[in-house]
């Protein structure tokens, strides 16, 4: 869901209600890349904080899911990031994952960046 009120930059953030995820795919050249995203949340009922996941792809050297989990309290924007090294050019999958199942859980992801 596009959210225009709660955003870190630009016109919109991605809003996820309760537990759900959104996958993005992109083609990257071999070598080292850092993937980052900003996250903010509210209404969480437990400790299942949001995650950034770079999905496993043994073809290009990602031997297991690479996971960054939020550590804050959700009241301000937090940066999640992972650095990966690809052994060859490949399409990768980037997942933003809202993990709380509480009835009021809202998660906002913004400013996805790849360097």
N, C-alpha and C positions, 0 to 999 in steps of 0.2 A: 504494500500500500504506500503510495506517495504521501508524505507528510510535509506540509509547507509551513507549519507553525514551529515545530521543534526540529531545529536543524543546526548543524555545526557550521556549515558554509554552503554557498550556492543557494538554489531555489528550493530543494527538497532533500529530505532524508528518506530512508526506507524504514517503514514502521511495520513491526511484526507483533501480532497479538497472540498472547500465550506462547506455548512451545511450538516453534516452526523454524524453517530455515529457507534461505534463498541461495542458489548456486549461480556463480558467474564463471564463464570460461573465457580464457584469453590465450593467445599464442605468445610464447616467450622464446627468446634465443637461449642457447646454452650459456652457462655461467651463473653467477650469483645474482639473486634478485631479492629485494625486501618488499613484502606485501604488508600493508597496514590499513587499518580502518578505525574510525572513531565510533564509540558506542556509548549510549546513555540509556538508562532503564528506570522503571518505576513499578510499584505494585507487586514486586516479587515476594513470594511466600516462603522461599527457602534459599538454599545456598547454590542452586544450579545457575551460576552466572553465565552471561553470554560468552560466546567463543568465536574466534576466527579459525577456520580449519582449511589447510591446504591439503587436498585429498591425495591419497597415495596413488602413485603412478610409477611403477617399477621400470617402465619403458624409458623414462627420462631421469631416473635416479632418485625419485622420491619413494624411499623404501617403506614408509609408513605415513599415516596421517600426521601432519605437522599442526599442532594445536597451541593457540594462545588463549588463555582464559582470563576474563576480567577479574580484578581483585578489589576494586573500589566498592562504593555503596550506591553507585548509579546516579547520584545527584548532579555530577558534572561529567563532561565528555572525557572518556578515557581512551587512550590509544592502545590497540592490540596490534602486534606485529610479529611476523615470522620471516626469517631469512632462509632461503633455499638455494641449493646449487644444482642446476640442471646439467646432466651429462650430454644432452643433445637438445636441439630445438624441439619444442613440443607444446601442445595445447594442455593447459592445466585447469583444474577446477578449484575455485575459491568459494568456500561456503561461509556465510555468516549465519550463526545459529543462536536463536533465542531458546533457552532451555527450561524456563520456569513455566509450570503448568497452572499456576494460580489464576483465578478468574479475572483478576485485575492486572495481570502482568502485561506490560507494554515495553517493547525494546525498539530503540532507534539506532540505525547504523548510517554513517555518513562518511564522506571524504575517503573513499577507497583509493589507495595510491599504490603504484608499483614502481620501484626504482631499480 
